[in-house]
Amino acid sequence: MTETHLSPAHLVLPLFVQEGAGQTPIPSMPGQARLGIEPLLAVARRALSAGVGGVALFPALTDALKTPRGEESLNDDGLLQRTVRALKRELPELVVFTDVALDPYSSDGHDGVVIDGRIDNDETVPLLAKMAVAQARAGADVVAPSDMMDGRVEAIRRALDEAGFQDVGILSYCVKYASGFYGPFRDALDSAPRSGDKKTYQMNPANVRECLREIALDEAEGADLLMVKPGLPYADVLRFVREHSTLPIAAYHVSGEYCMLKVAAERGFLDYERCLLESLLCLRRAGADLIFTYGALEAAELL
């Protein structure tokens, strides 16, 4: 009589990649590390064997490579592109999601181009389209614009099609809130804004009906999947999106949610494995078809 089921195939494992052959633990994310390409391949191979539905890549770059317009994102020999090629060469059946946003590449730490202290939406969108094509050229299966700029899904779809990548999907971070739960992720990539915040382009945590406009626009522009982020604190929003869209819906069990479980378990306050699986099951029950979680490998092996 169980109504909701959770399997490894419902999970996507986010991975942080760095230059070099080693790995660097992330202090604010217990159990997580920035991985060189070879260690990352080993983790991805283990995830694939456990039945995990895919991996999502996030590059950790040195400040020397960061510029106001994030030109390194277009480098065919850049860290992300080399990682994607290595994954598709070694594990061709593994689904690879790539992040489309300027913040890992930007010296300003914002998802868009900063001009006179403001995020310029229309200056940013063409750069995102070029970034998506560069990732598709490296072998990405699904590009995932997480920037929340208006009109970027249509621009990316057009650019991908014109470059011959009609089969590359778009997972739009359609409903992404200006949340305090992202802190450990920004530590991992050193991608926090150098000034200001992201409230002018990410959603207000007080709003739900605003989702309807975001959903309608991204569906019309050609999104293949929609993302709700964060996860459990926004489970009501996830259910709302599920009820108003026929597209597959992903939820992101974000770094802050993951870290709360880890730290509470380290203090002996709760059972990490039980609470991780319960958290992911709750996101499935709320309507998620896919769940991005740093606990994907642990959960898959438990399942």
Contacts in CASP RR format, 6 or more apart in sequence:
PFRMAT RR
TARGET T0000
AUTHOR 0000-0000-0000
METHOD contacts of the structure
MODEL  1
MTETHLSPAHLVLPLFVQEGAGQTPIPSMPGQARLGIEPLLAVARRALSA
GVGGVALFPALTDALKTPRGEESLNDDGLLQRTVRALKRELPELVVFTDV
ALDPYSSDGHDGVVIDGRIDNDETVPLLAKMAVAQARAGADVVAPSDMMD
GRVEAIRRALDEAGFQDVGILSYCVKYASGFYGPFRDALDSAPRSGDKKT
YQMNPANVRECLREIALDEAEGADLLMVKPGLPYADVLRFVREHSTLPIA
AYHVSGEYCMLKVAAERGFLDYERCLLESLLCLRRAGADLIFTYGALEAA
ELL
3 285 0 8 1.000
4 281 0 8 1.000
4 284 0 8 1.000
4 285 0 8 1.000
5 284 0 8 1.000
6 277 0 8 1.000
6 280 0 8 1.000
6 281 0 8 1.000
6 284 0 8 1.000
6 299 0 8 1.000
6 303 0 8 1.000
7 303 0 8 1.000
8 50 0 8 1.000
8 51 0 8 1.000
8 52 0 8 1.000
8 53 0 8 1.000
8 296 0 8 1.000
8 299 0 8 1.000
8 300 0 8 1.000
8 303 0 8 1.000
9 51 0 8 1.000
9 52 0 8 1.000
9 53 0 8 1.000
10 53 0 8 1.000
10 280 0 8 1.000
10 284 0 8 1.000
10 288 0 8 1.000
10 289 0 8 1.000
10 290 0 8 1.000
10 291 0 8 1.000
11 52 0 8 1.000
11 53 0 8 1.000
11 54 0 8 1.000
11 280 0 8 1.000
11 290 0 8 1.000
11 291 0 8 1.000
11 292 0 8 1.000
11 293 0 8 1.000
11 295 0 8 1.000
11 296 0 8 1.000
11 299 0 8 1.000
11 300 0 8 1.000
12 52 0 8 1.000
12 53 0 8 1.000
12 54 0 8 1.000
12 55 0 8 1.000
12 56 0 8 1.000
12 95 0 8 1.000
12 97 0 8 1.000
12 250 0 8 1.000
12 290 0 8 1.000
12 291 0 8 1.000
12 292 0 8 1.000
12 293 0 8 1.000
12 296 0 8 1.000
13 43 0 8 1.000
13 44 0 8 1.000
13 47 0 8 1.000
13 52 0 8 1.000
13 54 0 8 1.000
13 55 0 8 1.000
13 56 0 8 1.000
13 292 0 8 1.000
13 293 0 8 1.000
13 294 0 8 1.000
13 295 0 8 1.000
13 296 0 8 1.000
13 297 0 8 1.000
14 55 0 8 1.000
14 56 0 8 1.000
14 57 0 8 1.000
14 58 0 8 1.000
14 292 0 8 1.000
14 293 0 8 1.000
14 294 0 8 1.000
14 296 0 8 1.000
15 35 0 8 1.000
15 40 0 8 1.000
15 43 0 8 1.000
15 44 0 8 1.000
15 55 0 8 1.000
15 56 0 8 1.000
15 57 0 8 1.000
15 58 0 8 1.000
16 26 0 8 1.000
16 32 0 8 1.000
16 33 0 8 1.000
16 34 0 8 1.000
16 35 0 8 1.000
16 58 0 8 1.000
16 59 0 8 1.000
16 60 0 8 1.000
16 188 0 8 1.000
16 189 0 8 1.000
17 34 0 8 1.000
17 35 0 8 1.000
17 36 0 8 1.000
17 37 0 8 1.000
17 40 0 8 1.000
17 57 0 8 1.000
17 58 0 8 1.000
17 59 0 8 1.000
17 60 0 8 1.000
17 79 0 8 1.000
17 80 0 8 1.000
17 83 0 8 1.000
18 24 0 8 1.000
18 34 0 8 1.000
18 35 0 8 1.000
18 36 0 8 1.000
18 59 0 8 1.000
18 60 0 8 1.000
18 79 0 8 1.000
19 36 0 8 1.000
19 62 0 8 1.000
19 79 0 8 1.000
20 36 0 8 1.000
20 37 0 8 1.000
21 36 0 8 1.000
21 37 0 8 1.000
21 38 0 8 1.000
21 39 0 8 1.000
22 35 0 8 1.000
22 36 0 8 1.000
22 38 0 8 1.000
22 39 0 8 1.000
23 33 0 8 1.000
23 34 0 8 1.000
23 35 0 8 1.000
23 36 0 8 1.000
23 39 0 8 1.000
24 33 0 8 1.000
24 34 0 8 1.000
25 31 0 8 1.000
25 32 0 8 1.000
25 33 0 8 1.000
26 32 0 8 1.000
26 33 0 8 1.000
26 34 0 8 1.000
26 184 0 8 1.000
26 187 0 8 1.000
26 188 0 8 1.000
27 187 0 8 1.000
28 183 0 8 1.000
28 184 0 8 1.000
28 187 0 8 1.000
28 188 0 8 1.000
28 255 0 8 1.000
28 259 0 8 1.000
29 184 0 8 1.000
29 185 0 8 1.000
29 187 0 8 1.000
29 188 0 8 1.000
29 255 0 8 1.000
29 258 0 8 1.000
29 259 0 8 1.000
29 262 0 8 1.000
29 294 0 8 1.000
30 259 0 8 1.000
30 262 0 8 1.000
30 263 0 8 1.000
30 266 0 8 1.000
31 262 0 8 1.000
32 188 0 8 1.000
32 294 0 8 1.000
33 39 0 8 1.000
34 60 0 8 1.000
34 188 0 8 1.000
35 43 0 8 1.000
37 82 0 8 1.000
37 83 0 8 1.000
37 86 0 8 1.000
40 83 0 8 1.000
40 87 0 8 1.000
41 86 0 8 1.000
41 87 0 8 1.000
41 90 0 8 1.000
41 91 0 8 1.000
43 297 0 8 1.000
44 55 0 8 1.000
44 87 0 8 1.000
44 90 0 8 1.000
44 91 0 8 1.000
44 94 0 8 1.000
45 90 0 8 1.000
45 91 0 8 1.000
46 297 0 8 1.000
47 53 0 8 1.000
47 54 0 8 1.000
47 55 0 8 1.000
47 94 0 8 1.000
47 296 0 8 1.000
47 297 0 8 1.000
47 300 0 8 1.000
48 54 0 8 1.000
48 91 0 8 1.000
48 93 0 8 1.000
48 94 0 8 1.000
50 297 0 8 1.000
50 300 0 8 1.000
50 301 0 8 1.000
51 300 0 8 1.000
52 296 0 8 1.000
52 297 0 8 1.000
52 300 0 8 1.000
53 95 0 8 1.000
53 290 0 8 1.000
54 94 0 8 1.000
54 95 0 8 1.000
54 96 0 8 1.000
54 97 0 8 1.000
55 87 0 8 1.000
55 94 0 8 1.000
55 95 0 8 1.000
55 96 0 8 1.000
55 97 0 8 1.000
56 97 0 8 1.000
56 98 0 8 1.000
56 99 0 8 1.000
56 144 0 8 1.000
56 292 0 8 1.000
57 80 0 8 1.000
57 83 0 8 1.000
57 84 0 8 1.000
57 96 0 8 1.000
57 97 0 8 1.000
57 98 0 8 1.000
57 99 0 8 1.000
58 99 0 8 1.000
58 104 0 8 1.000
58 185 0 8 1.000
58 188 0 8 1.000
58 189 0 8 1.000
59 79 0 8 1.000
59 80 0 8 1.000
59 83 0 8 1.000
59 104 0 8 1.000
59 105 0 8 1.000
59 189 0 8 1.000
60 104 0 8 1.000
60 188 0 8 1.000
60 189 0 8 1.000
60 190 0 8 1.000
61 72 0 8 1.000
61 79 0 8 1.000
61 104 0 8 1.000
61 105 0 8 1.000
63 107 0 8 1.000
63 190 0 8 1.000
65 72 0 8 1.000
65 105 0 8 1.000
66 72 0 8 1.000
66 105 0 8 1.000
66 106 0 8 1.000
66 107 0 8 1.000
66 109 0 8 1.000
67 105 0 8 1.000
67 106 0 8 1.000
67 107 0 8 1.000
68 106 0 8 1.000
68 107 0 8 1.000
68 108 0 8 1.000
68 113 0 8 1.000
68 114 0 8 1.000
69 102 0 8 1.000
69 106 0 8 1.000
69 113 0 8 1.000
69 127 0 8 1.000
70 102 0 8 1.000
70 105 0 8 1.000
70 106 0 8 1.000
70 107 0 8 1.000
70 127 0 8 1.000
71 105 0 8 1.000
72 78 0 8 1.000
72 105 0 8 1.000
73 80 0 8 1.000
73 102 0 8 1.000
73 104 0 8 1.000
73 105 0 8 1.000
73 127 0 8 1.000
73 130 0 8 1.000
73 131 0 8 1.000
73 134 0 8 1.000
74 130 0 8 1.000
74 131 0 8 1.000
74 134 0 8 1.000
75 81 0 8 1.000
75 134 0 8 1.000
76 134 0 8 1.000
76 137 0 8 1.000
76 138 0 8 1.000
80 98 0 8 1.000
80 135 0 8 1.000
80 138 0 8 1.000
81 134 0 8 1.000
81 135 0 8 1.000
81 137 0 8 1.000
81 138 0 8 1.000
82 138 0 8 1.000
84 96 0 8 1.000
84 98 0 8 1.000
84 135 0 8 1.000
84 138 0 8 1.000
84 139 0 8 1.000
84 140 0 8 1.000
85 138 0 8 1.000
85 139 0 8 1.000
87 94 0 8 1.000
87 96 0 8 1.000
88 94 0 8 1.000
88 96 0 8 1.000
88 138 0 8 1.000
88 139 0 8 1.000
95 141 0 8 1.000
95 142 0 8 1.000
96 139 0 8 1.000
96 140 0 8 1.000
96 141 0 8 1.000
96 142 0 8 1.000
97 140 0 8 1.000
97 141 0 8 1.000
97 142 0 8 1.000
97 143 0 8 1.000
97 144 0 8 1.000
97 171 0 8 1.000
98 135 0 8 1.000
98 138 0 8 1.000
98 140 0 8 1.000
98 142 0 8 1.000
98 143 0 8 1.000
98 144 0 8 1.000
99 144 0 8 1.000
99 146 0 8 1.000
100 128 0 8 1.000
100 131 0 8 1.000
100 132 0 8 1.000
100 135 0 8 1.000
100 143 0 8 1.000
100 144 0 8 1.000
100 145 0 8 1.000
100 146 0 8 1.000
100 147 0 8 1.000
100 152 0 8 1.000
100 156 0 8 1.000
101 111 0 8 1.000
101 112 0 8 1.000
101 128 0 8 1.000
101 145 0 8 1.000
101 146 0 8 1.000
101 147 0 8 1.000
102 109 0 8 1.000
102 110 0 8 1.000
102 111 0 8 1.000
102 112 0 8 1.000
102 113 0 8 1.000
102 124 0 8 1.000
102 127 0 8 1.000
102 128 0 8 1.000
102 131 0 8 1.000
102 147 0 8 1.000
103 109 0 8 1.000
103 110 0 8 1.000
103 111 0 8 1.000
103 112 0 8 1.000
103 147 0 8 1.000
103 189 0 8 1.000
103 191 0 8 1.000
103 193 0 8 1.000
104 189 0 8 1.000
104 191 0 8 1.000
106 112 0 8 1.000
106 113 0 8 1.000
106 114 0 8 1.000
106 191 0 8 1.000
107 194 0 8 1.000
108 114 0 8 1.000
108 193 0 8 1.000
108 194 0 8 1.000
108 195 0 8 1.000
109 191 0 8 1.000
109 192 0 8 1.000
109 193 0 8 1.000
109 194 0 8 1.000
110 119 0 8 1.000
110 193 0 8 1.000
110 198 0 8 1.000
111 119 0 8 1.000
111 124 0 8 1.000
111 146 0 8 1.000
111 147 0 8 1.000
111 148 0 8 1.000
111 149 0 8 1.000
111 198 0 8 1.000
111 201 0 8 1.000
112 119 0 8 1.000
112 120 0 8 1.000
112 121 0 8 1.000
112 123 0 8 1.000
112 124 0 8 1.000
112 127 0 8 1.000
112 147 0 8 1.000
112 149 0 8 1.000
112 201 0 8 1.000
113 119 0 8 1.000
113 120 0 8 1.000
113 123 0 8 1.000
113 124 0 8 1.000
113 127 0 8 1.000
114 120 0 8 1.000
115 123 0 8 1.000
117 195 0 8 1.000
118 200 0 8 1.000
119 200 0 8 1.000
119 201 0 8 1.000
121 149 0 8 1.000
121 150 0 8 1.000
121 151 0 8 1.000
121 201 0 8 1.000
124 147 0 8 1.000
124 149 0 8 1.000
124 152 0 8 1.000
125 149 0 8 1.000
125 150 0 8 1.000
125 151 0 8 1.000
125 152 0 8 1.000
125 155 0 8 1.000
126 155 0 8 1.000
128 145 0 8 1.000
128 147 0 8 1.000
128 149 0 8 1.000
128 152 0 8 1.000
128 155 0 8 1.000
128 156 0 8 1.000
129 152 0 8 1.000
129 155 0 8 1.000
129 156 0 8 1.000
129 158 0 8 1.000
129 159 0 8 1.000
130 159 0 8 1.000
132 143 0 8 1.000
132 145 0 8 1.000
132 156 0 8 1.000
132 159 0 8 1.000
132 160 0 8 1.000
132 168 0 8 1.000
132 170 0 8 1.000
133 159 0 8 1.000
133 160 0 8 1.000
133 163 0 8 1.000
133 165 0 8 1.000
135 143 0 8 1.000
136 143 0 8 1.000
136 160 0 8 1.000
136 163 0 8 1.000
136 165 0 8 1.000
136 168 0 8 1.000
137 163 0 8 1.000
137 165 0 8 1.000
140 168 0 8 1.000
141 168 0 8 1.000
141 169 0 8 1.000
142 168 0 8 1.000
142 169 0 8 1.000
142 170 0 8 1.000
142 171 0 8 1.000
142 224 0 8 1.000
142 225 0 8 1.000
143 156 0 8 1.000
143 160 0 8 1.000
143 168 0 8 1.000
143 169 0 8 1.000
143 170 0 8 1.000
143 171 0 8 1.000
144 170 0 8 1.000
144 171 0 8 1.000
144 172 0 8 1.000
144 173 0 8 1.000
144 227 0 8 1.000
145 152 0 8 1.000
145 153 0 8 1.000
145 156 0 8 1.000
145 170 0 8 1.000
145 171 0 8 1.000
145 172 0 8 1.000
145 173 0 8 1.000
146 173 0 8 1.000
146 176 0 8 1.000
146 227 0 8 1.000
146 229 0 8 1.000
147 173 0 8 1.000
147 201 0 8 1.000
148 173 0 8 1.000
148 176 0 8 1.000
148 198 0 8 1.000
148 201 0 8 1.000
148 202 0 8 1.000
148 203 0 8 1.000
149 201 0 8 1.000
150 217 0 8 1.000
151 217 0 8 1.000
151 221 0 8 1.000
153 170 0 8 1.000
153 172 0 8 1.000
153 217 0 8 1.000
153 218 0 8 1.000
153 221 0 8 1.000
153 222 0 8 1.000
153 223 0 8 1.000
154 221 0 8 1.000
154 222 0 8 1.000
156 170 0 8 1.000
157 170 0 8 1.000
157 221 0 8 1.000
157 222 0 8 1.000
160 166 0 8 1.000
160 168 0 8 1.000
160 169 0 8 1.000
160 170 0 8 1.000
169 224 0 8 1.000
169 225 0 8 1.000
170 222 0 8 1.000
170 223 0 8 1.000
170 224 0 8 1.000
170 225 0 8 1.000
171 223 0 8 1.000
171 224 0 8 1.000
171 225 0 8 1.000
171 226 0 8 1.000
171 227 0 8 1.000
171 250 0 8 1.000
172 218 0 8 1.000
172 223 0 8 1.000
172 225 0 8 1.000
172 226 0 8 1.000
172 227 0 8 1.000
173 227 0 8 1.000
173 229 0 8 1.000
174 211 0 8 1.000
174 214 0 8 1.000
174 215 0 8 1.000
174 218 0 8 1.000
174 223 0 8 1.000
174 226 0 8 1.000
174 227 0 8 1.000
174 228 0 8 1.000
174 241 0 8 1.000
175 203 0 8 1.000
175 211 0 8 1.000
175 214 0 8 1.000
175 215 0 8 1.000
175 226 0 8 1.000
175 227 0 8 1.000
175 228 0 8 1.000
175 229 0 8 1.000
175 234 0 8 1.000
175 237 0 8 1.000
175 241 0 8 1.000
176 202 0 8 1.000
176 203 0 8 1.000
176 227 0 8 1.000
176 228 0 8 1.000
176 229 0 8 1.000
177 202 0 8 1.000
177 203 0 8 1.000
177 204 0 8 1.000
177 205 0 8 1.000
177 229 0 8 1.000
177 230 0 8 1.000
177 234 0 8 1.000
177 237 0 8 1.000
178 197 0 8 1.000
178 198 0 8 1.000
178 199 0 8 1.000
178 202 0 8 1.000
178 203 0 8 1.000
178 204 0 8 1.000
178 205 0 8 1.000
179 202 0 8 1.000
179 205 0 8 1.000
179 229 0 8 1.000
179 230 0 8 1.000
179 233 0 8 1.000
179 254 0 8 1.000
181 230 0 8 1.000
181 233 0 8 1.000
181 254 0 8 1.000
181 255 0 8 1.000
181 256 0 8 1.000
181 257 0 8 1.000
182 230 0 8 1.000
182 254 0 8 1.000
182 255 0 8 1.000
182 256 0 8 1.000
183 192 0 8 1.000
183 255 0 8 1.000
183 256 0 8 1.000
184 255 0 8 1.000
184 256 0 8 1.000
184 258 0 8 1.000
184 259 0 8 1.000
185 191 0 8 1.000
185 254 0 8 1.000
185 255 0 8 1.000
185 256 0 8 1.000
186 192 0 8 1.000
188 255 0 8 1.000
203 210 0 8 1.000
203 211 0 8 1.000
203 214 0 8 1.000
204 210 0 8 1.000
208 236 0 8 1.000
208 237 0 8 1.000
208 240 0 8 1.000
211 237 0 8 1.000
211 240 0 8 1.000
211 241 0 8 1.000
211 244 0 8 1.000
212 244 0 8 1.000
215 226 0 8 1.000
215 241 0 8 1.000
215 244 0 8 1.000
215 245 0 8 1.000
218 226 0 8 1.000
219 226 0 8 1.000
219 245 0 8 1.000
219 247 0 8 1.000
223 247 0 8 1.000
224 247 0 8 1.000
224 248 0 8 1.000
225 247 0 8 1.000
225 248 0 8 1.000
225 249 0 8 1.000
225 250 0 8 1.000
225 289 0 8 1.000
225 290 0 8 1.000
226 241 0 8 1.000
226 245 0 8 1.000
226 247 0 8 1.000
226 248 0 8 1.000
226 249 0 8 1.000
226 250 0 8 1.000
227 249 0 8 1.000
227 250 0 8 1.000
227 251 0 8 1.000
227 252 0 8 1.000
227 292 0 8 1.000
228 234 0 8 1.000
228 237 0 8 1.000
228 238 0 8 1.000
228 241 0 8 1.000
228 249 0 8 1.000
228 250 0 8 1.000
228 251 0 8 1.000
228 252 0 8 1.000
228 288 0 8 1.000
229 251 0 8 1.000
229 252 0 8 1.000
229 254 0 8 1.000
230 252 0 8 1.000
230 253 0 8 1.000
230 254 0 8 1.000
230 256 0 8 1.000
230 257 0 8 1.000
231 238 0 8 1.000
231 251 0 8 1.000
231 252 0 8 1.000
231 253 0 8 1.000
231 254 0 8 1.000
231 257 0 8 1.000
231 283 0 8 1.000
232 253 0 8 1.000
232 257 0 8 1.000
232 279 0 8 1.000
232 282 0 8 1.000
232 283 0 8 1.000
233 257 0 8 1.000
235 282 0 8 1.000
235 283 0 8 1.000
235 286 0 8 1.000
236 286 0 8 1.000
238 249 0 8 1.000
238 251 0 8 1.000
238 283 0 8 1.000
238 286 0 8 1.000
238 287 0 8 1.000
238 288 0 8 1.000
239 286 0 8 1.000
239 287 0 8 1.000
241 249 0 8 1.000
242 249 0 8 1.000
242 286 0 8 1.000
242 287 0 8 1.000
242 288 0 8 1.000
248 289 0 8 1.000
248 290 0 8 1.000
249 287 0 8 1.000
249 288 0 8 1.000
249 289 0 8 1.000
249 290 0 8 1.000
250 288 0 8 1.000
250 289 0 8 1.000
250 290 0 8 1.000
250 291 0 8 1.000
250 292 0 8 1.000
251 283 0 8 1.000
251 286 0 8 1.000
251 287 0 8 1.000
251 288 0 8 1.000
251 290 0 8 1.000
251 291 0 8 1.000
251 292 0 8 1.000
252 291 0 8 1.000
252 292 0 8 1.000
252 293 0 8 1.000
253 279 0 8 1.000
253 280 0 8 1.000
253 283 0 8 1.000
253 291 0 8 1.000
253 292 0 8 1.000
253 293 0 8 1.000
253 294 0 8 1.000
253 295 0 8 1.000
255 294 0 8 1.000
257 279 0 8 1.000
258 293 0 8 1.000
258 294 0 8 1.000
258 295 0 8 1.000
261 270 0 8 1.000
261 272 0 8 1.000
261 275 0 8 1.000
261 276 0 8 1.000
261 279 0 8 1.000
262 272 0 8 1.000
264 270 0 8 1.000
264 272 0 8 1.000
264 275 0 8 1.000
265 271 0 8 1.000
265 272 0 8 1.000
265 275 0 8 1.000
273 298 0 8 1.000
273 302 0 8 1.000
276 293 0 8 1.000
276 295 0 8 1.000
276 298 0 8 1.000
276 299 0 8 1.000
276 302 0 8 1.000
277 299 0 8 1.000
277 302 0 8 1.000
277 303 0 8 1.000
280 291 0 8 1.000
280 293 0 8 1.000
280 299 0 8 1.000
283 291 0 8 1.000
284 291 0 8 1.000
293 299 0 8 1.000
END
